[in-house]
Amino acid sequence: MLRLLIVDDEELARMRLRALVQDTETPRAEVVGEAASATQALAWLNQNDCDALLLDVQMPGPDGTQLAAELRRRDDPPAIVFVTAHPEHAVTAFELEAVDYLTKPVRRERLQAALERVAERVKTRGGGVQSGEPVLVVNDRGRVRRVPLSEVLYLKAELKYVTLRTTEHTYVLDGSLS
């Protein structure tokens, strides 16, 4: 089941999203928290985990894009689905690697499609890593990836870079082999 945090400064918007999430049959999702600002969301996230944020853009204080940028710096950030009445922020949202961008009023079908994308991202984000399995954390074009050690074919030193090769990907790491 997907665990969601709703971040919106309007209480009615949060209530509507919560109701839409409850009406969505697949993927199964639950709202595990709500925040009325980016500051409240960060405080909540420092104490709790979730799979995704349903995030408004325009809020008092730091806006949703600033919160998304802050979360992107974390090792394993939650997925972001922007939910806003302002379509002009879509390009910025996708530059921040948002999973989806929904405009208000949100239709249940669009929310369901966004949650399906989140579920797929959650599935692939872990890369099929079994709990306790050692992983290498790799920065791949601004995205942090967890590569299971069992999938690594080799590491190769090349000048000031290291190449990490798996059966499906080649990553170029900035650093020494040690």
Secondary structure, DSSP 8 states (H G I E B T S, - for coil): -EEEEEE-S-HHHHHHHHHHHHH--SS-EEEEEEESSHHHHHHHHHH---SEEEE-S--SSS-HHHHHHHHHTSSS--EEEEEES-GGGHHHHHHTT-SEEEESS--HHHHHHHHHHHHHHHHHHTTT--TT--EEEEEETTEEEEEEGGGEEEEEEETTEEEEEESS-EEEEES---
